[in-house]
């Protein structure tokens, strides 16, 4: 199921594709928990600004989340909450296409064809599978973790995505997607678009407020260092006031020797969007090196965060009904992509 969006021309034949100047970009997120400040400042703000620069598709990949979520009833609720939050932070349903992976059967069908196009050896070399399975060796390790890249390749191929913004941890998955596409095209003719991984515009690198050496993450052992977009004002203020810093009271950006202070400065620097300033300039030009001004820095962060987060939450429930609308363009694109691949494989 997808949002209504403006109608765009049908996919051009490959002979005419070079004349089309619109780049199609696919970005996805798993509904594995409440969106936090790190998600928002590190990725979602870029999604919002980038929706006017390309033909963008944003997927809520709930099938991928099945590898880590097994409690009945949780995934469906989190999917709706995440969808509402994506609109609340600024994605325009008339510009960007937002979809839920499991609502589109073509993802699963194409995933099987992709699995039959990739080798066991290639999947075995995936670093993320090795790392995650090693961490869970005493628990149940889903086979979905092993075949994950094939489904991810299907997600990308289904929409003829030219670019996929990823971090370093996902770069290997895009490389195997490219290998699958090239192999398929070699065997069956030029059918699939070979995507490229791109590094998105730099977002804030938000670390855990209680452990500034670790990224802010839903999988953290404690919520005390995570600022959720659904937190109330009192909780946000409390978390920032208790943020780990250091004892010398000097406000200076230095990730190595002052990770806590640097994390707060980096968050504060994002306030200057659309023209962010370097965190180091904040520490040298706006704050004196004493504990009083550092407390003001933490208070400024609280005010900024409340403003940035409360506004989306106010719109959350209002935007939920929008998510049930269909897009003819969107569905035709999926059907045509899968039909073309099936025709090549004679299935």
C-alpha positions as CSV (number, residue, x, y, z in Angstrom):
1,X,0.0,0.0,0.0
2,X,1.4,3.4,-0.9
3,X,0.6,7.0,-0.6
4,X,-1.1,9.1,-3.3
5,X,1.5,11.1,-5.2
6,X,1.5,13.1,-8.4
7,X,1.5,11.0,-11.5
8,X,4.9,10.7,-13.2
9,X,5.6,9.3,-16.6
10,X,5.8,5.5,-16.9
11,X,9.3,4.0,-16.9
12,X,11.1,4.8,-20.1
13,X,12.5,2.1,-22.4
14,X,16.2,1.6,-21.9
15,X,16.8,3.1,-25.3
16,X,15.3,6.4,-24.0
17,X,16.4,6.2,-20.4
18,X,19.5,8.3,-21.0
19,X,17.3,11.2,-21.9
20,X,15.5,11.2,-18.5
21,X,17.2,13.5,-16.1
22,X,15.3,12.4,-13.0
23,X,17.2,10.2,-10.6
24,X,15.2,7.6,-8.7
25,X,16.4,7.1,-5.1
26,X,15.3,4.4,-2.7
27,X,15.8,4.7,1.1
28,X,14.3,2.2,3.6
29,X,13.9,2.0,7.4
30,X,12.9,-0.9,9.6
31,X,9.9,-0.5,12.1
32,X,11.8,-1.9,15.0
33,X,11.1,0.9,17.6
34,X,10.3,4.5,18.2
35,X,12.2,7.0,16.0
36,X,14.8,8.8,18.0
37,X,16.9,12.0,17.7
38,X,19.7,10.1,16.0
39,X,17.4,8.8,13.3
40,X,15.9,12.2,12.7
41,X,19.1,14.3,12.6
42,X,21.2,11.6,11.0
43,X,18.9,10.5,8.2
44,X,15.3,11.7,8.1
45,X,16.1,15.4,7.7
46,X,18.0,14.4,4.6
47,X,15.1,12.5,3.3
48,X,12.9,15.5,3.7
49,X,15.3,17.9,2.0
50,X,16.0,15.4,-0.8
51,X,12.4,14.7,-1.7
52,X,12.4,17.8,-4.0
53,X,15.6,16.8,-5.8
54,X,14.8,13.3,-7.1
55,X,12.0,10.8,-7.6
56,X,12.2,9.3,-4.1
57,X,10.8,6.1,-2.7
58,X,10.9,5.4,1.0
59,X,10.1,1.9,2.2
60,X,9.1,0.7,5.7
61,X,10.7,-2.7,5.4
62,X,8.7,-4.7,7.9
63,X,9.6,-8.1,6.3
64,X,13.3,-7.4,7.2
65,X,12.2,-6.6,10.7
66,X,10.9,-10.1,11.1
67,X,14.5,-11.2,11.7
68,X,14.6,-9.4,15.0
69,X,10.9,-9.0,16.0
70,X,8.8,-12.1,17.0
71,X,6.3,-10.7,19.5
72,X,2.7,-10.9,18.1
73,X,1.0,-7.6,17.3
74,X,4.1,-5.4,17.8
75,X,5.3,-5.1,14.2
76,X,1.9,-3.9,12.7
77,X,1.6,-1.2,15.4
78,X,5.2,0.0,15.0
79,X,4.8,0.1,11.2
80,X,1.8,2.5,11.4
81,X,3.6,4.6,14.0
82,X,6.7,4.9,11.9
83,X,4.6,5.8,8.8
84,X,2.9,8.6,10.7
85,X,6.3,9.9,12.0
86,X,7.7,10.0,8.5
87,X,5.0,12.3,7.4
88,X,5.2,14.3,10.6
89,X,8.9,15.1,10.1
90,X,8.2,16.5,6.7
91,X,7.8,13.9,3.9
92,X,5.1,15.2,1.6
93,X,2.7,12.5,0.4
94,X,2.2,14.4,-2.8
95,X,5.9,14.3,-3.6
96,X,7.5,11.3,-2.0
97,X,6.2,7.7,-2.3
98,X,6.1,5.9,1.1
99,X,5.3,2.2,1.1
100,X,5.1,-0.8,3.4
101,X,7.1,-3.7,2.2
102,X,4.8,-6.5,3.3
103,X,1.8,-4.9,1.6
104,X,3.4,-5.4,-1.8
105,X,3.6,-9.1,-2.8
106,X,6.1,-8.3,-5.6
107,X,8.8,-7.9,-3.0
108,X,8.6,-11.5,-1.8
109,X,8.2,-12.9,-5.3
110,X,11.2,-11.0,-6.7
111,X,13.2,-11.9,-3.6
112,X,13.0,-15.6,-4.5
113,X,14.2,-15.0,-8.0
114,X,17.1,-12.9,-6.6
115,X,17.9,-15.8,-4.2
116,X,18.2,-18.1,-7.2
117,X,20.6,-15.6,-8.9
118,X,23.0,-15.2,-5.9
119,X,25.3,-17.9,-4.7
120,X,25.6,-19.5,-1.2
121,X,29.2,-18.4,-1.1
122,X,28.4,-14.7,-1.8
123,X,25.8,-14.7,1.0
124,X,28.2,-16.5,3.4
125,X,30.7,-13.6,3.0
126,X,28.3,-10.9,4.2
127,X,29.9,-9.3,7.2
128,X,26.6,-8.3,8.8
129,X,25.4,-11.9,8.8
130,X,28.7,-13.1,10.4
131,X,28.5,-10.4,13.1
132,X,24.8,-10.7,13.9
133,X,24.8,-14.5,14.0
134,X,27.9,-14.5,16.2
135,X,26.2,-12.2,18.7
136,X,23.2,-14.5,18.8
137,X,25.0,-17.9,18.7
138,X,23.4,-18.9,22.0
139,X,19.9,-17.9,20.7
140,X,17.8,-18.6,17.7
141,X,19.4,-17.4,14.5
142,X,16.9,-16.8,11.7
143,X,17.7,-18.0,8.2
144,X,16.3,-14.6,7.2
145,X,19.5,-13.1,8.4
146,X,21.4,-15.2,5.8
147,X,19.1,-14.5,2.8
148,X,18.5,-10.8,3.9
149,X,20.6,-9.4,1.0
150,X,18.5,-11.2,-1.6
151,X,15.3,-9.5,-0.3
152,X,17.1,-6.2,-0.1
153,X,18.2,-6.6,-3.7
154,X,14.6,-7.2,-4.7
155,X,13.5,-4.1,-2.8
156,X,15.9,-2.1,-4.9
157,X,15.4,-3.8,-8.3
158,X,11.6,-3.5,-8.0
159,X,11.7,0.3,-8.3
160,X,14.5,0.6,-10.8
161,X,16.4,2.6,-8.2
162,X,19.5,4.5,-9.6
163,X,20.8,5.4,-6.2
164,X,20.6,4.0,-2.7
165,X,21.9,6.2,0.1
166,X,23.7,4.0,2.7
167,X,26.1,4.1,5.5
168,X,29.3,2.0,5.6
169,X,27.5,-0.9,7.3
170,X,25.3,-1.4,4.2
171,X,27.8,-0.8,1.5
172,X,28.5,-4.5,1.1
173,X,24.8,-5.3,0.6
174,X,24.6,-2.8,-2.3
175,X,27.7,-4.3,-3.9
176,X,26.1,-7.8,-3.8
177,X,22.9,-6.2,-5.3
178,X,25.0,-4.8,-8.1
179,X,26.6,-8.2,-8.7
180,X,23.1,-9.9,-8.8
181,X,21.8,-7.3,-11.3
182,X,24.9,-7.6,-13.5
183,X,24.7,-11.4,-13.5
184,X,20.9,-11.4,-14.3
185,X,21.5,-9.0,-17.2
186,X,24.3,-11.1,-18.5
187,X,22.2,-14.2,-18.5
188,X,18.8,-12.8,-19.7
189,X,19.5,-9.5,-21.4
190,X,19.5,-5.9,-20.1
191,X,16.6,-6.0,-17.7
192,X,17.6,-4.7,-14.2
193,X,18.9,-1.3,-13.4
194,X,22.3,-1.6,-11.7
195,X,22.1,0.7,-8.7
196,X,25.0,2.6,-7.0
197,X,25.5,3.3,-3.4
198,X,25.8,6.9,-2.5
199,X,26.8,8.6,0.8
200,X,24.0,11.0,1.8
201,X,24.7,14.6,2.8
202,X,26.3,14.6,6.2
203,X,23.8,14.5,9.0
204,X,24.6,14.8,12.7
205,X,26.4,11.9,14.2
206,X,24.3,11.6,17.3
207,X,25.7,9.4,20.1
208,X,24.1,8.0,23.2
209,X,23.8,10.7,25.9
210,X,24.9,8.2,28.5
211,X,27.5,6.4,26.4
212,X,29.0,9.0,24.0
213,X,31.3,6.4,22.5
214,X,28.2,4.5,21.0
215,X,25.7,5.7,18.5
216,X,22.2,6.5,19.7
217,X,20.4,3.3,19.0
218,X,17.1,1.5,19.7
219,X,19.0,-1.6,20.7
220,X,20.8,0.1,23.6
221,X,20.5,-1.5,27.0
222,X,19.0,1.6,28.5
223,X,16.7,4.4,27.3
224,X,18.3,7.0,29.5
225,X,20.7,8.1,26.8
226,X,18.1,7.9,23.9
227,X,15.9,10.9,23.1
228,X,12.8,9.7,21.4
229,X,10.6,11.9,19.1
230,X,7.7,10.9,21.3
231,X,9.3,11.9,24.6
232,X,7.5,14.6,26.6
233,X,9.2,17.9,27.5
234,X,10.1,16.8,31.0
235,X,11.8,13.6,29.8
236,X,13.8,15.4,27.2
237,X,15.0,18.0,29.6
238,X,15.9,15.3,32.2
239,X,17.9,13.3,29.6
240,X,19.9,16.3,28.5
241,X,20.6,17.5,32.0
242,X,22.0,14.0,32.9
243,X,24.0,13.7,29.7
244,X,27.5,12.4,30.3
245,X,30.2,15.0,29.7
246,X,33.4,15.4,31.7
247,X,34.7,17.1,34.8
248,X,36.9,19.9,33.5
249,X,34.1,22.1,32.4
250,X,35.8,23.1,29.1
251,X,33.5,23.5,26.1
252,X,35.7,22.2,23.2
253,X,34.9,19.9,20.2
254,X,37.2,16.9,20.4
255,X,35.7,13.5,19.7
256,X,38.6,11.6,21.0
257,X,39.3,13.3,24.4
258,X,35.8,14.9,25.0
259,X,33.2,12.6,23.4
260,X,30.4,13.7,25.7
261,X,30.8,17.4,25.2
262,X,31.4,16.9,21.4
263,X,28.2,15.0,21.1
264,X,26.2,17.8,22.6
265,X,27.9,20.4,20.4
266,X,27.3,18.4,17.3
267,X,23.6,18.2,18.1
268,X,23.5,21.9,18.8
269,X,25.3,22.7,15.5
270,X,22.3,21.3,13.5
271,X,20.2,24.2,14.7
272,X,21.8,26.3,12.1
273,X,20.3,24.4,9.2
274,X,20.0,24.9,6.3
275,X,23.5,26.2,6.7
276,X,25.0,24.1,9.5
277,X,28.1,25.4,11.2
278,X,31.0,23.1,12.3
279,X,30.6,22.0,16.0
280,X,34.1,23.3,16.6
281,X,33.1,26.8,15.7
282,X,30.3,26.7,18.3
283,X,32.7,25.8,21.1
284,X,35.2,28.5,20.2
285,X,32.9,31.4,19.3
286,X,29.8,31.1,21.4
287,X,30.8,29.6,24.7
288,X,33.3,30.4,27.3
289,X,35.2,27.6,29.0
290,X,33.3,27.5,32.3
291,X,30.7,25.2,33.8
292,X,28.0,27.9,33.9
293,X,28.0,28.4,30.2
294,X,28.2,24.7,29.6
295,X,24.9,24.3,31.6
296,X,23.4,26.9,29.2
297,X,24.6,24.8,26.3
298,X,22.7,21.8,27.7
299,X,19.6,23.9,28.2
300,X,19.8,25.2,24.6
301,X,19.9,21.6,23.4
302,X,16.8,20.9,25.4
303,X,14.9,23.9,23.9
304,X,16.0,23.0,20.4
305,X,15.1,19.3,20.7
306,X,11.6,20.1,22.1
307,X,10.9,22.4,19.2
308,X,12.2,19.9,16.6
309,X,10.3,16.9,18.1
310,X,7.1,18.2,19.5
311,X,5.9,19.6,16.2
312,X,6.1,16.2,14.4
313,X,4.3,14.5,17.2
314,X,1.4,17.0,17.1
315,X,0.8,15.9,13.5
316,X,1.2,12.1,14.1
317,X,-2.4,11.0,14.5
318,X,-3.7,13.5,11.9
319,X,-1.6,12.0,9.2
320,X,-2.4,8.3,9.9
321,X,-5.5,8.1,7.6
322,X,-3.4,9.4,4.6
323,X,-1.5,6.2,4.6
324,X,-4.4,4.1,3.2
325,X,-4.4,5.8,-0.2
326,X,-3.2,4.0,-3.3
327,X,-1.1,5.2,-6.2
328,X,-1.7,3.8,-9.7
329,X,1.7,4.9,-10.9
330,X,3.3,3.1,-7.9
331,X,1.5,-0.2,-8.4
332,X,2.0,-0.2,-12.1
333,X,5.8,0.2,-11.6
334,X,6.0,-2.8,-9.3
335,X,3.9,-5.0,-11.5
336,X,5.8,-4.1,-14.6
337,X,9.2,-4.7,-13.0
338,X,8.3,-8.1,-11.7
339,X,6.5,-9.1,-14.9
340,X,9.6,-8.2,-16.9
341,X,11.9,-10.3,-14.7
342,X,9.4,-13.3,-14.7
343,X,9.3,-13.2,-18.5
344,X,13.0,-13.4,-18.7
345,X,13.0,-16.5,-16.4
346,X,9.9,-17.9,-18.1
347,X,7.9,-18.2,-14.9
